[in-house]
Amino acid sequence: MSRGERILGWVSAWGPRGVAFGVAAIPLLTLYWIFWSRLGYPLDLEWMEGGMLMHAKRFADGDGIYVAPSVDFAPFLYTPLYPWLVGTLGKVFGLSYVLGRAVSVLAFTAIFALMLRGARRANRGPEGLAFGALACAAVAVGYDFTGGWYDLVRNDGLQIALSMGGLYALGASGRTWRGVTVGGVLLGLAFFAKQTAVFPILAAGAGLCLIRLRWVPLLVAVVGGVAGLGTLILNHSTDGWFWFYVFELH
């Protein structure tokens, strides 16, 4: 084979992939530039940011958020994992908009990593990474369409990242008890990031019925142990206010 033929073969093999990576790089790099440019903005980018930081501060101060409503404080109608995490990290790094947004940015970075990993797992060749990069780019392009919520001091990104982590664990290792256990724990934690994680939890159960039916009871037990038992503990420790805010008011 001549040198020209080798070059032509390399271009025909890698050219479309290179184009895919180049196309994907534009929205992804733009998205992270936006993340960086907004990270240190000293005021609310969206009306809930300051309130969510107040939730985190209450956790950092040991006050809790599921308390009787008053003129001073009434919580948002969400489960507590995100403000608890930000409040805990705030004890080390200082509570700020930067910290809250950084948690959301890291969550979306984990989402992109899972998408790339999933595409690579579905296609072991270089095409897998190319497809994964284009999928990530499609999510990046949706930033404006969704209202620019990816990097806010909000719990949505954390819930999506944990839900995707749980679904990925089940897809990759759903035929083993370890994979089902890890997936169930992540999905249970996703519920405590935002209760709408119940929908990926139901999807996970339906999917596992197709992959390995005999592991469904284990998934139910693990998710129930994390989300169900955690709900009972939180509701008891807050004299019923957790249930009132998270379920009844909706």
C-alpha positions in Angstrom: 0.0 0.0 0.0 1.4 3.4 -1.0 1.8 6.3 1.3 -1.1 8.1 -0.4 -3.4 5.1 0.0 -2.5 4.9 3.7 -3.2 8.6 4.2 -6.5 8.3 2.3 -7.5 5.3 4.5 -6.7 7.2 7.6 -8.7 10.2 6.5 -11.7 8.1 5.5 -11.6 6.3 8.9 -11.0 9.2 11.1 -12.3 12.1 9.1 -16.0 11.7 10.1 -15.0 11.2 13.7 -12.9 14.2 13.6 -15.8 16.3 12.2 -18.0 14.9 14.9 -15.6 15.8 17.7 -15.1 19.3 16.1 -18.8 19.9 15.9 -19.3 18.7 19.5 -16.5 20.8 20.8 -18.1 24.1 19.9 -21.2 23.9 22.1 -19.4 22.1 24.9 -16.6 24.7 25.1 -19.2 27.5 24.9 -21.2 25.9 27.7 -18.1 25.7 30.0 -17.1 29.3 29.1 -20.6 30.3 30.2 -20.2 28.3 33.4 -17.0 30.0 34.2 -18.2 33.5 33.4 -21.3 33.1 35.7 -19.6 31.2 38.5 -18.6 34.2 40.6 -21.6 36.5 39.9 -22.3 37.9 43.4 -26.1 38.0 43.2 -29.0 35.7 42.3 -29.0 34.4 38.7 -32.4 32.9 39.4 -34.9 33.6 42.1 -34.3 30.4 44.2 -30.5 30.7 44.5 -30.4 32.9 47.6 -33.1 30.9 49.2 -31.2 27.6 48.5 -28.1 29.1 50.1 -30.2 30.0 53.1 -31.2 26.3 53.3 -27.6 25.4 53.1 -26.7 27.9 55.9 -29.3 26.4 58.2 -27.9 22.9 57.7 -24.4 24.3 58.3 -25.6 26.0 61.5 -27.4 22.8 62.6 -30.9 24.3 62.4 -32.5 22.1 59.8 -35.1 23.2 57.2 -38.2 21.2 57.9 -39.7 23.4 60.6 -42.9 25.2 61.3 -43.3 28.1 58.8 -42.7 31.6 60.1 -42.1 35.1 58.8 -38.4 34.3 59.0 -38.2 31.0 57.1 -40.3 28.5 55.2 -38.5 25.8 53.1 -38.8 25.0 49.5 -40.8 21.9 48.7 -37.8 19.7 47.9 -35.9 16.9 49.5 -32.7 18.0 51.4 -29.6 16.4 49.8 -28.4 19.4 47.7 -28.6 22.1 50.4 -27.2 19.6 53.0 -24.2 18.9 50.7 -23.6 22.6 50.0 -23.9 23.4 53.7 -21.5 20.7 54.6 -19.0 21.8 52.0 -19.5 25.3 53.1 -18.0 24.5 56.5 -14.8 23.8 54.7 -14.8 26.2 51.7 -17.1 28.9 53.0 -20.7 29.2 51.9 -21.1 31.2 48.7 -22.8 31.4 45.3 -19.5 30.0 43.9 -19.7 26.9 46.0 -23.4 26.2 45.2 -22.8 26.7 41.4 -19.6 24.7 41.5 -21.6 21.7 42.9 -24.1 22.0 40.0 -21.3 22.4 37.4 -19.5 19.3 38.8 -22.8 17.4 38.6 -23.3 18.3 35.0 -19.7 17.3 34.3 -20.5 13.9 35.8 -23.5 13.7 33.5 -21.4 14.3 30.5 -18.8 11.7 31.7 -21.6 9.1 32.1 -22.9 9.9 28.6 -19.4 9.4 27.1 -18.9 6.2 29.1 -22.2 4.8 28.1 -21.6 5.6 24.4 -18.1 4.1 24.6 -19.6 1.0 26.3 -22.2 0.5 23.6 -19.6 0.9 20.8 -16.0 -0.1 21.7 -14.6 1.6 18.6 -13.8 5.3 18.2 -17.4 5.8 16.9 -18.6 5.3 20.5 -16.8 8.4 21.7 -17.9 10.4 18.7 -21.6 9.5 19.3 -21.1 10.3 23.0 -19.6 13.7 22.2 -22.5 14.6 19.9 -25.0 13.5 22.6 -23.2 15.8 25.1 -23.2 18.6 22.6 -27.0 18.2 22.2 -27.4 18.6 26.0 -25.1 21.6 25.9 -27.2 23.2 23.1 -30.3 22.8 25.3 -28.8 25.2 27.9 -30.7 28.2 26.7 -33.9 26.2 26.0 -34.0 25.0 29.6 -33.6 28.5 31.0 -29.9 28.3 31.8 -30.4 26.1 34.9 -27.4 23.8 34.5 -25.1 25.8 36.7 -27.5 27.4 39.2 -27.6 27.0 43.0 -30.3 24.5 42.6 -30.8 20.8 43.2 -31.8 19.7 39.7 -28.3 18.9 38.3 -27.4 16.8 41.3 -30.6 14.8 41.0 -30.0 14.1 37.3 -26.4 13.1 37.9 -27.4 10.6 40.7 -30.2 9.3 38.6 -28.0 8.7 35.6 -25.3 7.1 37.8 -27.9 4.7 39.1 -29.2 3.9 35.6 -25.7 3.5 34.3 -24.8 1.1 37.1 -27.8 -1.0 36.3 -27.2 -1.0 32.6 -23.5 -1.9 33.0 -23.7 -4.3 35.9 -27.4 -5.1 36.3 -26.8 -8.8 36.1 -24.8 -8.8 39.4 -25.9 -8.0 42.9 -23.2 -5.4 43.3 -24.3 -3.5 40.2 -27.9 -3.6 41.4 -26.9 -2.5 44.9 -24.8 0.5 43.6 -27.6 1.5 41.2 -30.2 1.3 43.9 -28.2 3.4 46.4 -27.6 6.1 43.7 -31.3 6.2 42.7 -32.3 6.3 46.4 -29.9 9.3 46.9 -31.3 10.9 43.7 -34.7 10.9 45.4 -33.3 12.9 48.3 -31.8 15.4 45.7 -35.3 15.9 44.2 -38.4 13.8 44.6 -39.0 13.7 40.8 -36.3 11.0 40.8 -39.2 8.6 41.4 -39.6 8.5 37.6 -36.1 7.2 36.7 -36.6 4.8 39.7 -39.7 3.4 38.1 -37.9 3.3 34.7 -35.0 1.4 36.4 -37.4 -1.2 37.8 -39.0 -1.7 34.4 -35.7 -2.0 32.7 -34.3 -4.5 35.2 -37.4 -6.7 34.6 -36.0 -7.1 31.0 -32.3 -7.5 32.0 -32.6 -9.8 35.0 -36.0 -10.2 36.6 -34.6 -12.0 39.7 -32.7 -8.9 40.8 -35.8 -6.7 40.9 -36.6 -7.5 44.6 -33.0 -6.5 45.5 -33.4 -3.2 43.7 -36.8 -2.5 45.4 -35.2 -3.4 48.8 -32.2 -1.1 48.3 -34.1 1.9 46.9 -36.7 1.3 49.6 -34.0 1.2 52.3 -32.4 4.4 51.2 -35.4 6.5 50.1 -38.2 4.8 52.1 -36.4 4.4 55.4 -34.7 7.8 55.0 -38.1 9.4 54.5 -39.5 7.7 57.7 -36.5 8.9 59.7 -36.7 12.4 58.4 -40.4 12.6 58.9 -40.1 11.3 62.5 -37.2 13.6 63.4 -39.0 16.7 62.0 -42.4 15.9 63.7 -44.0 15.4 60.4 -42.9 18.6 58.7 -40.8 16.8 56.2 -43.8 15.0 54.8 -45.9 18.1 54.9 -43.5 20.1 52.8 -42.2 17.5 50.4 -45.5 15.7 49.7 -48.6 17.3 51.1 -48.1 20.8 49.8 -47.5 19.6 46.3 
